Amino acid sequence: MCLCVREREKGPSERKKNPVFGLCTHILYTHLRSPARIPKMNWQPEEAGLAQILQLLRESQSPDTATQRAVQQKLEELNRFPDFNSYLIYVLTKMPHEDEATRSLSGLILKNNVKAHFGNFPPEVTDFIRSECLSAVGDPSPLIRATVGILITTIAAKGRHAASTVDLE
């Protein structure tokens, strides 16, 4: 069932459904903030957006090729929103109750985004990612620690402000 008010007014055959979530695209995009709305270091996700991104991450692990293609397309669309990377680091570092495979996948997707788009990240997002990486270095899970290490290495390799990492104090 579509949750968007504008979409609810349409008949079932007129709704533009998202193939992955069964929701209109408007719902997810409204939870991804523009760069101007990302507060420094105290970023918190919108619950509905977080739930949908978690669902996307879970579905990306499906053995079904059509589902994987739909997830890949959605990930490419979400990369237009800088806030998406904040959601990814949040899942990796702040959700220990979530399945390790899902958390690690979140970090690996973020690593790919860093490789492809790091120069375009707003400074607030970059600072948030660096800060969260440092806080997650001691995660109890070896898989999460390894993923964070890969992410840190990728950030350092990009060389953008490599010397000006967030203070450890």
KELUM-944725 format. One record per residue: residue number from 1; residue in one letter; z, x, y of N, C-alpha, C, O in turn. Coordinates in steps of 0.001 Angstrom, whole numbers, plus 500000, padded with zeros to 6 digits. Layout:
NUM / A / Z / X / Y / Z / X / Y / Z / X / Y / Z / X / Y $
...
***
This chain:
1 / M / 500000 / 500840 / 498815 / 500000 / 500000 / 500000 / 500000 / 500877 / 501238 / 500824 / 501784 / 501351 $
2 / C / 499103 / 500626 / 502154 / 498995 / 501411 / 503376 / 500129 / 501054 / 504320 / 500424 / 499876 / 504523 $
3 / L / 500767 / 502063 / 504898 / 501898 / 501848 / 505781 / 501503 / 501781 / 507250 / 502331 / 501400 / 508077 $
4 / C / 500303 / 502127 / 507599 / 499873 / 502164 / 508992 / 499666 / 500742 / 509503 / 498960 / 499950 / 508879 $
5 / V / 500279 / 500425 / 510631 / 500196 / 499076 / 511185 / 498746 / 498693 / 511433 / 498325 / 497584 / 511106 $
6 / R / 497983 / 499612 / 512013 / 496575 / 499315 / 512278 / 495822 / 499041 / 510988 / 494960 / 498163 / 510940 $
7 / E / 496141 / 499778 / 509959 / 495448 / 499602 / 508691 / 495932 / 498345 / 507968 / 495158 / 497708 / 507253 $
8 / R / 497210 / 497982 / 508146 / 497754 / 496801 / 507477 / 497042 / 495539 / 507908 / 496929 / 494584 / 507139 $
9 / E / 496556 / 495535 / 509155 / 495891 / 494353 / 509676 / 494522 / 494145 / 509048 / 493980 / 493042 / 509106 $
10 / K / 493963 / 495168 / 508459 / 492660 / 495072 / 507813 / 492828 / 494530 / 506399 / 493911 / 494593 / 505817 $
11 / G / 491772 / 494015 / 505876 / 491785 / 493576 / 504492 / 491789 / 494769 / 503558 / 491425 / 495871 / 503968 $
12 / P / 492194 / 494574 / 502304 / 492272 / 495696 / 501358 / 490957 / 496468 / 501217 / 490980 / 497688 / 501056 $
13 / S / 489823 / 495785 / 501273 / 488552 / 496490 / 501097 / 488143 / 497263 / 502347 / 487269 / 498127 / 502271 $
14 / E / 488761 / 496972 / 503507 / 488408 / 497646 / 504753 / 489264 / 498874 / 505024 / 488927 / 499675 / 505896 $
15 / R / 490356 / 499038 / 504300 / 491263 / 500156 / 504555 / 490639 / 501476 / 504151 / 490021 / 501587 / 503092 $
16 / K / 490805 / 502485 / 505011 / 490323 / 503836 / 504698 / 491450 / 504543 / 503966 / 492381 / 505048 / 504594 $
17 / K / 491374 / 504581 / 502668 / 492449 / 505152 / 501858 / 492299 / 506653 / 501731 / 491189 / 507184 / 501690 $
18 / N / 493412 / 507312 / 501670 / 493460 / 508742 / 501387 / 493430 / 508862 / 499865 / 494285 / 508271 / 499206 $
19 / P / 492494 / 509594 / 499280 / 492387 / 509634 / 497820 / 493595 / 510268 / 497143 / 493839 / 510001 / 495966 $
20 / V / 494352 / 511090 / 497843 / 495488 / 511746 / 497213 / 496732 / 510894 / 497300 / 497426 / 510713 / 496300 $
21 / F / 497028 / 510368 / 498467 / 498275 / 509647 / 498660 / 498149 / 508142 / 498519 / 499148 / 507461 / 498287 $
22 / G / 496944 / 507611 / 498656 / 496806 / 506170 / 498695 / 497257 / 505624 / 500039 / 497447 / 504416 / 500177 $
23 / L / 497429 / 506477 / 501019 / 497816 / 506077 / 502364 / 496695 / 506424 / 503323 / 495860 / 507280 / 503030 $
24 / C / 496677 / 505764 / 504460 / 495665 / 506145 / 505439 / 496012 / 507519 / 505990 / 497177 / 507916 / 506014 $
25 / T / 495005 / 508227 / 506426 / 495187 / 509576 / 506933 / 496069 / 509563 / 508180 / 496774 / 510537 / 508445 $
26 / H / 496039 / 508492 / 508936 / 496818 / 508389 / 510170 / 498304 / 508660 / 509928 / 498945 / 509310 / 510755 $
27 / I / 498859 / 508186 / 508831 / 500287 / 508352 / 508550 / 500672 / 509821 / 508513 / 501618 / 510226 / 509190 $
28 / L / 499968 / 510616 / 507747 / 500318 / 512020 / 507623 / 500122 / 512747 / 508942 / 500968 / 513548 / 509339 $
29 / Y / 499026 / 512479 / 509618 / 498730 / 513196 / 510850 / 499727 / 512876 / 511961 / 499979 / 513719 / 512821 $
30 / T / 500297 / 511673 / 511956 / 501266 / 511355 / 513004 / 502550 / 512145 / 512827 / 503320 / 512273 / 513779 $
31 / H / 502802 / 512670 / 511657 / 504014 / 513447 / 511415 / 503818 / 514938 / 511653 / 504781 / 515706 / 511638 $
32 / L / 502590 / 515342 / 511869 / 502306 / 516735 / 512165 / 502211 / 516875 / 513678 / 501335 / 516292 / 514318 $
33 / R / 503105 / 517637 / 514223 / 503202 / 517742 / 515666 / 502168 / 518697 / 516238 / 501690 / 519606 / 515559 $
34 / S / 501835 / 518473 / 517492 / 500972 / 519408 / 518192 / 501797 / 520640 / 518532 / 503025 / 520564 / 518524 $
35 / P / 501155 / 521792 / 518837 / 501903 / 523013 / 519128 / 502925 / 522835 / 520251 / 503987 / 523457 / 520223 $
36 / A / 502618 / 522004 / 521222 / 503532 / 521822 / 522355 / 504843 / 521154 / 521940 / 505846 / 521279 / 522643 $
37 / R / 504849 / 520445 / 520808 / 506042 / 519723 / 520388 / 506883 / 520484 / 519365 / 507887 / 519949 / 518894 $
38 / I / 506512 / 521699 / 519009 / 507258 / 522456 / 518007 / 508389 / 523208 / 518704 / 508123 / 524164 / 519433 $
39 / P / 509642 / 522802 / 518501 / 510742 / 523522 / 519132 / 510940 / 524890 / 518494 / 510679 / 525077 / 517305 $
40 / K / 511400 / 525837 / 519289 / 511599 / 527192 / 518788 / 512751 / 527253 / 517796 / 513843 / 526762 / 518084 $
41 / M / 512523 / 527839 / 516652 / 513484 / 528194 / 515609 / 514335 / 527047 / 515065 / 514963 / 527223 / 514021 $
42 / N / 514387 / 525928 / 515690 / 515192 / 524812 / 515202 / 514308 / 523703 / 514658 / 514683 / 522531 / 514693 $
43 / W / 513169 / 524058 / 514169 / 512198 / 523074 / 513705 / 512760 / 522295 / 512521 / 513355 / 522870 / 511610 $
44 / Q / 512566 / 520998 / 512548 / 512941 / 520126 / 511439 / 511752 / 519237 / 511114 / 511082 / 518750 / 512025 $
45 / P / 511479 / 519016 / 509843 / 510326 / 518183 / 509480 / 510610 / 516698 / 509687 / 511758 / 516255 / 509670 $
46 / E / 509551 / 515960 / 509880 / 509631 / 514494 / 509842 / 509726 / 514121 / 508364 / 508975 / 514650 / 507544 $
47 / E / 510632 / 513225 / 508022 / 510861 / 512891 / 506607 / 509611 / 512354 / 505913 / 509308 / 512749 / 504787 $
48 / A / 508888 / 511457 / 506577 / 507701 / 510873 / 505944 / 506621 / 511937 / 505738 / 505974 / 511967 / 504692 $
49 / G / 506427 / 512798 / 506718 / 505447 / 513873 / 506586 / 505825 / 514843 / 505485 / 504971 / 515292 / 504720 $
50 / L / 507117 / 515168 / 505407 / 507608 / 516071 / 504363 / 507385 / 515460 / 502979 / 506943 / 516148 / 502058 $
51 / A / 507685 / 514190 / 502837 / 507501 / 513516 / 501544 / 506033 / 513538 / 501133 / 505722 / 513741 / 499959 $
52 / Q / 505141 / 513333 / 502078 / 503727 / 513316 / 501741 / 503213 / 514715 / 501411 / 502378 / 514869 / 500520 $
53 / I / 503694 / 515717 / 502104 / 503276 / 517082 / 501784 / 503819 / 517498 / 500420 / 503121 / 518157 / 499650 $
54 / L / 505053 / 517120 / 500117 / 505600 / 517397 / 498787 / 504751 / 516728 / 497705 / 504467 / 517336 / 496672 $
55 / Q / 504351 / 515491 / 497938 / 503503 / 514791 / 496982 / 502174 / 515518 / 496814 / 501675 / 515655 / 495697 $
56 / L / 501603 / 515984 / 497917 / 500356 / 516744 / 497858 / 500534 / 518017 / 497036 / 499685 / 518346 / 496208 $
57 / L / 501631 / 518729 / 497259 / 501898 / 519958 / 496504 / 502060 / 519666 / 495013 / 501576 / 520426 / 494174 $
58 / R / 502732 / 518581 / 494688 / 502917 / 518218 / 493271 / 501581 / 517859 / 492627 / 501282 / 518271 / 491506 $
59 / E / 500782 / 517082 / 493363 / 499493 / 516663 / 492812 / 498525 / 517822 / 492688 / 497601 / 517765 / 491876 $
60 / S / 498710 / 518863 / 493465 / 497821 / 520020 / 493373 / 498003 / 520753 / 492049 / 497147 / 521543 / 491653 $
61 / Q / 499104 / 520498 / 491373 / 499374 / 521123 / 490085 / 498812 / 520308 / 488919 / 499020 / 520653 / 487755 $
62 / S / 498105 / 519233 / 489237 / 497523 / 518366 / 488220 / 496384 / 519079 / 487493 / 495644 / 519846 / 488108 $
63 / P / 496239 / 518831 / 486190 / 495114 / 519427 / 485458 / 493783 / 518723 / 485756 / 492723 / 519225 / 485383 $
64 / D / 493832 / 517563 / 486427 / 492638 / 516780 / 486729 / 491827 / 517437 / 487848 / 492348 / 517658 / 488941 $
65 / T / 490581 / 517745 / 487587 / 489720 / 518437 / 488551 / 489470 / 517602 / 489803 / 489440 / 518145 / 490907 $
66 / A / 489291 / 516305 / 489652 / 489036 / 515442 / 490807 / 490249 / 515429 / 491733 / 490099 / 515462 / 492955 $
67 / T / 491434 / 515382 / 491164 / 492656 / 515419 / 491960 / 492762 / 516752 / 492685 / 493113 / 516789 / 493864 $
68 / Q / 492466 / 517842 / 491998 / 492521 / 519161 / 492622 / 491537 / 519279 / 493777 / 491860 / 519874 / 494805 $
69 / R / 490333 / 518716 / 493621 / 489350 / 518736 / 494707 / 489838 / 517936 / 495906 / 489698 / 518369 / 497049 $
70 / A / 490414 / 516764 / 495638 / 490935 / 515931 / 496722 / 492074 / 516640 / 497451 / 492167 / 516572 / 498677 $
71 / V / 492936 / 517316 / 496701 / 494042 / 518062 / 497305 / 493493 / 519201 / 498151 / 493967 / 519423 / 499265 $
72 / Q / 492511 / 519919 / 497644 / 491922 / 521031 / 498401 / 491321 / 520540 / 499708 / 491479 / 521177 / 500750 $
73 / Q / 490644 / 519425 / 499652 / 490056 / 518856 / 500872 / 491153 / 518487 / 501866 / 491020 / 518749 / 503062 $
74 / K / 492217 / 517891 / 501389 / 493326 / 517507 / 502255 / 493990 / 518739 / 502869 / 494349 / 518722 / 504046 $
75 / L / 494158 / 519803 / 502089 / 494745 / 521040 / 502613 / 493885 / 521617 / 503733 / 494408 / 522093 / 504741 $
76 / E / 492581 / 521573 / 503556 / 491685 / 522067 / 504600 / 491818 / 521240 / 505873 / 491792 / 521787 / 506976 $
77 / E / 491958 / 519933 / 505727 / 492160 / 519063 / 506892 / 493492 / 519367 / 507577 / 493566 / 519416 / 508804 $
78 / L / 494523 / 519565 / 506793 / 495857 / 519796 / 507351 / 495965 / 521137 / 508067 / 496831 / 521301 / 508926 $
79 / N / 495123 / 522080 / 507739 / 495152 / 523374 / 508400 / 494799 / 523286 / 509878 / 495021 / 524241 / 510622 $
80 / R / 494258 / 522166 / 510308 / 493988 / 521981 / 511736 / 495275 / 521801 / 512530 / 495273 / 521933 / 513754 $
81 / F / 496372 / 521502 / 511843 / 497644 / 521234 / 512497 / 498589 / 522415 / 512299 / 498993 / 522688 / 511169 $
82 / P / 498953 / 523123 / 513371 / 499845 / 524274 / 513239 / 501175 / 523909 / 512584 / 501786 / 524735 / 511906 $
83 / D / 501614 / 522689 / 512785 / 502879 / 522235 / 512223 / 502858 / 522231 / 510695 / 503910 / 522321 / 510062 $
84 / F / 501692 / 522131 / 510110 / 501570 / 522133 / 508662 / 502188 / 523398 / 508073 / 502837 / 523342 / 507028 $
85 / N / 501993 / 524528 / 508732 / 502554 / 525789 / 508250 / 504080 / 525797 / 508329 / 504742 / 526441 / 507515 $
86 / S / 504630 / 525090 / 509298 / 506092 / 524953 / 509376 / 506615 / 524131 / 508202 / 507681 / 524426 / 507662 $
87 / Y / 505868 / 523103 / 507807 / 506249 / 522320 / 506632 / 506223 / 523197 / 505381 / 507122 / 523121 / 504543 $
88 / L / 505197 / 524021 / 505264 / 505069 / 524869 / 504079 / 506227 / 525852 / 503968 / 506794 / 526011 / 502887 $
89 / I / 506589 / 526517 / 505067 / 507702 / 527472 / 505003 / 509014 / 526732 / 504772 / 509916 / 527260 / 504121 $
90 / Y / 509127 / 525525 / 505294 / 510329 / 524722 / 505081 / 510495 / 524402 / 503591 / 511586 / 524548 / 503040 $
91 / V / 509427 / 523974 / 502954 / 509489 / 523659 / 501520 / 509869 / 524913 / 500736 / 510696 / 524853 / 499826 $
92 / L / 509274 / 526032 / 501084 / 509554 / 527282 / 500371 / 511001 / 527725 / 500531 / 511633 / 528131 / 499556 $
93 / T / 511527 / 527653 / 501736 / 512819 / 528290 / 502016 / 514007 / 527351 / 502136 / 515145 / 527792 / 501973 $
94 / K / 513786 / 526086 / 502413 / 514900 / 525174 / 502701 / 515080 / 524059 / 501688 / 515877 / 523148 / 501913 $
95 / M / 514357 / 524113 / 500577 / 514448 / 523025 / 499605 / 514754 / 523553 / 498207 / 513918 / 523458 / 497309 $
96 / P / 515961 / 524114 / 498019 / 516292 / 524695 / 496711 / 516342 / 523673 / 495580 / 516228 / 524046 / 494413 $
97 / H / 516509 / 522400 / 495902 / 516548 / 521362 / 494872 / 515152 / 521006 / 494358 / 515017 / 520357 / 493321 $
98 / E / 514126 / 521426 / 495077 / 512744 / 521138 / 494684 / 512341 / 522087 / 493550 / 512881 / 523186 / 493427 $
99 / D / 511404 / 521657 / 492743 / 510887 / 522452 / 491631 / 510386 / 523806 / 492134 / 509693 / 523878 / 493149 $
100 / E / 510741 / 524880 / 491420 / 510350 / 526234 / 491842 / 508840 / 526391 / 491949 / 508354 / 527068 / 492855 $
101 / A / 508094 / 525780 / 491045 / 506635 / 525895 / 491086 / 506077 / 525275 / 492369 / 505147 / 525813 / 492969 $
102 / T / 506640 / 524157 / 492779 / 506207 / 523497 / 494009 / 506551 / 524344 / 495223 / 505735 / 524502 / 496131 $
103 / R / 507767 / 524890 / 495237 / 508177 / 525749 / 496352 / 507300 / 526995 / 496428 / 506853 / 527374 / 497511 $
104 / S / 507055 / 527622 / 495305 / 506239 / 528820 / 495276 / 504801 / 528519 / 495702 / 504201 / 529292 / 496448 $
105 / L / 504252 / 527411 / 495235 / 502905 / 527011 / 495626 / 502826 / 526823 / 497142 / 501839 / 527205 / 497770 $
106 / S / 503859 / 526239 / 497717 / 503919 / 526073 / 499164 / 503804 / 527429 / 499864 / 503069 / 527570 / 500841 $
107 / G / 504527 / 528414 / 499360 / 504472 / 529758 / 499931 / 503119 / 530423 / 499751 / 502660 / 531144 / 500637 $
108 / L / 502475 / 530189 / 498612 / 501165 / 530800 / 498366 / 500081 / 530165 / 499237 / 499165 / 530847 / 499695 $
109 / I / 500191 / 528868 / 499459 / 499263 / 528205 / 500391 / 499480 / 528749 / 501801 / 498523 / 529003 / 502533 $
110 / L / 500744 / 528922 / 502170 / 501056 / 529495 / 503483 / 500500 / 530909 / 503592 / 499962 / 531284 / 504634 $
111 / K / 500625 / 531694 / 502529 / 500070 / 533060 / 502532 / 498574 / 533026 / 502806 / 498067 / 533827 / 503592 $
112 / N / 497870 / 532111 / 502170 / 496430 / 531984 / 502403 / 496134 / 531567 / 503840 / 495168 / 532037 / 504440 $
113 / N / 496965 / 530685 / 504389 / 496797 / 530276 / 505785 / 497050 / 531453 / 506724 / 496348 / 531620 / 507721 $
114 / V / 498054 / 532268 / 506402 / 498342 / 533459 / 507210 / 497127 / 534392 / 507179 / 496705 / 534906 / 508215 $
115 / K / 496578 / 534602 / 506001 / 495401 / 535475 / 505878 / 494231 / 534968 / 506727 / 493548 / 535749 / 507390 $
116 / A / 494015 / 533665 / 506696 / 492840 / 533095 / 507341 / 493040 / 532746 / 508812 / 492095 / 532820 / 509597 $
117 / H / 494268 / 532364 / 509198 / 494454 / 531763 / 510522 / 495625 / 532314 / 511325 / 495956 / 531753 / 512369 $
118 / F / 496261 / 533390 / 510877 / 497505 / 533846 / 511518 / 497345 / 534097 / 513014 / 498256 / 533808 / 513789 $
119 / G / 496216 / 534624 / 513422 / 495977 / 534885 / 514833 / 495937 / 533627 / 515681 / 496080 / 533694 / 516902 $
120 / N / 495744 / 532480 / 515043 / 495680 / 531207 / 515766 / 497000 / 530432 / 515736 / 497110 / 529387 / 516377 $
121 / F / 498000 / 530928 / 515003 / 499284 / 530239 / 514950 / 499953 / 530313 / 516321 / 499930 / 531367 / 516957 $
122 / P / 500546 / 529220 / 516784 / 501337 / 529296 / 518013 / 502524 / 530235 / 517800 / 503014 / 530346 / 516676 $
123 / P / 502998 / 530911 / 518841 / 504121 / 531845 / 518687 / 505362 / 531200 / 518064 / 506087 / 531854 / 517315 $
124 / E / 505609 / 529926 / 518368 / 506784 / 529250 / 517810 / 506697 / 529136 / 516299 / 507694 / 529297 / 515596 $
125 / V / 505498 / 528858 / 515805 / 505296 / 528742 / 514360 / 505440 / 530118 / 513708 / 506077 / 530251 / 512663 $
126 / T / 504848 / 531133 / 514325 / 504948 / 532496 / 513811 / 506409 / 532938 / 513750 / 506849 / 533494 / 512744 $
127 / D / 507154 / 532694 / 514815 / 508570 / 533072 / 514847 / 509367 / 532315 / 513792 / 510236 / 532887 / 513135 $
128 / F / 509071 / 531037 / 513631 / 509774 / 530229 / 512628 / 509497 / 530757 / 511224 / 510416 / 530868 / 510412 $
129 / I / 508248 / 531081 / 510934 / 507889 / 531598 / 509613 / 508600 / 532919 / 509351 / 509168 / 533119 / 508278 $
130 / R / 508570 / 533813 / 510321 / 509231 / 535112 / 510143 / 510733 / 534949 / 509933 / 511319 / 535587 / 509059 $
131 / S / 511339 / 534104 / 510729 / 512782 / 533878 / 510621 / 513142 / 533322 / 509246 / 514103 / 533770 / 508621 $
132 / E / 512372 / 532353 / 508785 / 512648 / 531735 / 507489 / 512396 / 532708 / 506339 / 513112 / 532682 / 505337 $
133 / C / 511390 / 533558 / 506474 / 511142 / 534580 / 505436 / 512352 / 535492 / 505304 / 512799 / 535788 / 504196 $
134 / L / 512879 / 535934 / 506438 / 514039 / 536825 / 506399 / 515248 / 536145 / 505764 / 516009 / 536773 / 505028 $
135 / S / 515417 / 534864 / 506053 / 516576 / 534164 / 505489 / 516409 / 533895 / 503992 / 517398 / 533692 / 503288 $
136 / A / 515169 / 533893 / 503500 / 514927 / 533566 / 502086 / 514799 / 534793 / 501191 / 514607 / 534649 / 499984 $
137 / V / 514900 / 535984 / 501749 / 514773 / 537201 / 500944 / 515817 / 537228 / 499828 / 515565 / 537787 / 498761 $
138 / G / 516973 / 536637 / 500062 / 518031 / 536625 / 499060 / 518106 / 535350 / 498243 / 519153 / 535062 / 497663 $
139 / D / 517036 / 534578 / 498179 / 517034 / 533337 / 497397 / 517422 / 533634 / 495948 / 517023 / 534662 / 495402 $
140 / P / 518198 / 532743 / 495320 / 518620 / 532980 / 493927 / 517460 / 533037 / 492923 / 517591 / 533641 / 491859 $
141 / S / 516338 / 532417 / 493257 / 515208 / 532369 / 492322 / 514329 / 533614 / 492450 / 513854 / 533924 / 493542 $
142 / P / 514110 / 534326 / 491350 / 513197 / 535479 / 491395 / 511776 / 535090 / 491818 / 511110 / 535855 / 492515 $
143 / L / 511309 / 533913 / 491406 / 509974 / 533462 / 491773 / 509868 / 533259 / 493284 / 508874 / 533648 / 493897 $
144 / I / 510885 / 532654 / 493878 / 510873 / 532401 / 495322 / 510986 / 533725 / 496080 / 510300 / 533921 / 497084 $
145 / R / 511833 / 534620 / 495616 / 511940 / 535938 / 496260 / 510606 / 536673 / 496214 / 510203 / 537296 / 497197 $
146 / A / 509922 / 536602 / 495078 / 508615 / 537259 / 494955 / 507591 / 536632 / 495900 / 506809 / 537336 / 496538 $
147 / T / 507604 / 535308 / 495980 / 506676 / 534609 / 496872 / 506945 / 534972 / 498327 / 506012 / 535214 / 499093 $
148 / V / 508220 / 535008 / 498709 / 508588 / 535395 / 500069 / 508149 / 536831 / 500334 / 507655 / 537135 / 501419 $
149 / G / 508322 / 537709 / 499362 / 507882 / 539092 / 499511 / 506380 / 539199 / 499734 / 505926 / 539982 / 500568 $
150 / I / 505617 / 538417 / 498993 / 504162 / 538387 / 499162 / 503809 / 537890 / 500557 / 502915 / 538427 / 501212 $
151 / L / 504514 / 536870 / 501001 / 504271 / 536308 / 502336 / 504594 / 537333 / 503429 / 503826 / 537494 / 504377 $
152 / I / 505720 / 538018 / 503298 / 506104 / 539044 / 504279 / 505060 / 540159 / 504310 / 504675 / 540625 / 505382 $
153 / T / 504609 / 540581 / 503142 / 503596 / 541638 / 503058 / 502292 / 541201 / 503729 / 501645 / 541989 / 504419 $
154 / T / 501918 / 539952 / 503521 / 500689 / 539429 / 504126 / 500819 / 539384 / 505645 / 499884 / 539740 / 506362 $
155 / I / 501972 / 538948 / 506133 / 502199 / 538909 / 507585 / 502130 / 540323 / 508159 / 501490 / 540550 / 509187 $
156 / A / 502780 / 541260 / 507503 / 502770 / 542642 / 507981 / 501357 / 543218 / 507960 / 500977 / 543964 / 508862 $
157 / A / 500584 / 542876 / 506942 / 499218 / 543383 / 506835 / 498322 / 542842 / 507945 / 497373 / 543508 / 508361 $
158 / K / 498617 / 541656 / 508416 / 497825 / 541097 / 509514 / 498039 / 541897 / 510798 / 497183 / 541902 / 511683 $
159 / G / 499184 / 542572 / 510892 / 499427 / 543480 / 511991 / 499750 / 542846 / 513326 / 500021 / 543561 / 514290 $
160 / R / 499732 / 541550 / 513410 / 499992 / 540879 / 514674 / 501489 / 540940 / 514971 / 502290 / 540300 / 514291 $
161 / H / 501844 / 541686 / 515955 / 503238 / 541832 / 516368 / 504114 / 542311 / 515212 / 505283 / 541936 / 515124 $
162 / A / 503564 / 543124 / 514340 / 504310 / 543587 / 513171 / 505590 / 544306 / 513568 / 506599 / 544218 / 512868 $
163 / A / 505553 / 545001 / 514666 / 506750 / 545743 / 515099 / 507782 / 544842 / 515737 / 508945 / 545227 / 515856 $
164 / S / 507385 / 543647 / 516151 / 508336 / 542774 / 516865 / 508815 / 541622 / 515981 / 508724 / 540459 / 516377 $
165 / T / 509316 / 541932 / 514804 / 509837 / 540895 / 513931 / 511136 / 540338 / 514501 / 511756 / 540939 / 515379 $
166 / V / 511530 / 539191 / 513991 / 512753 / 538545 / 514449 / 513944 / 539466 / 514151 / 514015 / 540075 / 513084 $
167 / D / 514862 / 539560 / 515090 / 516051 / 540391 / 514904 / 516826 / 539972 / 513666 / 516928 / 538785 / 513354 $
168 / L / 517361 / 540942 / 512977 / 518152 / 540655 / 511775 / 519592 / 540322 / 512123 / 520340 / 539867 / 511257 $
169 / E / 520002 / 540537 / 513367 / 521397 / 540286 / 513757 / 521643 / 538817 / 513969 / 522760 / 538419 / 514300 $
***
